[in-house]
Amino acid sequence: MLVVLGKNWRGYPPRNKPPGWRLHLSLESKMTALAAGHLVRSGRADAMLLSGGRTAGTDCPSEAEAMRAYIRKKFPDVPDQAILLEESSIDTAENAELIRTMTQDRAPQRITLLTIGFHLPRSLALFPIYGLPVERGIASETILAERSPHHQRFIRTFLKSRRVKSETMKEALLRLLLLVDPRAKIPRLLTRWLRR
């Protein structure tokens, strides 16, 4: 099973939304959605499970639904039945916990985990803790770089960006925190508090 993890929004809704304001997936979530669509369309995955809840508020779509809409726009030939959704999680640990709940009635499946590169090491550490065997992890950038020289240039620029350096540092700190908080409960509490 291809499990696809989103990585937030471009910006969160203001308290009073101005007319015409729209919520947009982050660049990282779009890259991951494109990589997932490419894997399914090319036959390297049969189906995908998009994971991500209503992290921008209850009156906004879930990250999973927004990624599905993006995939449908870019890959209209990917069948609806090839896209499953988990729409309740607010962080990576909850992605793993809720996917485990969704799949517990099925025979144990090996998971291929797809997410943006800086998010992958922590995701690979968390999923087994929640009882999900991960066969392999794939960085979205790796799949996108296969598509064309244009994508390769984009990925090179993206990987040198200040944002990637900052997010890589943040993810490294969160991985260190797993040493004392292996189920990532502290980050979940912080995430819930910050998104109130």
Secondary structure by P-SEA (a helix, b strand, c coil): cbbbbbccccccccccccccbbbbccaaaaaaaaaaaaaaaaccccbbbbbbccccccccccaaaaaaaaaaaacccccccccccccccccaaaaaaaaaaacccccbbbbbccccccccaaaaaccccccccccccccaaaaaaaccaaaaaaaaaaaacaaaaaaaaaaaaaaaaccccccaaaaaaaaaaaac
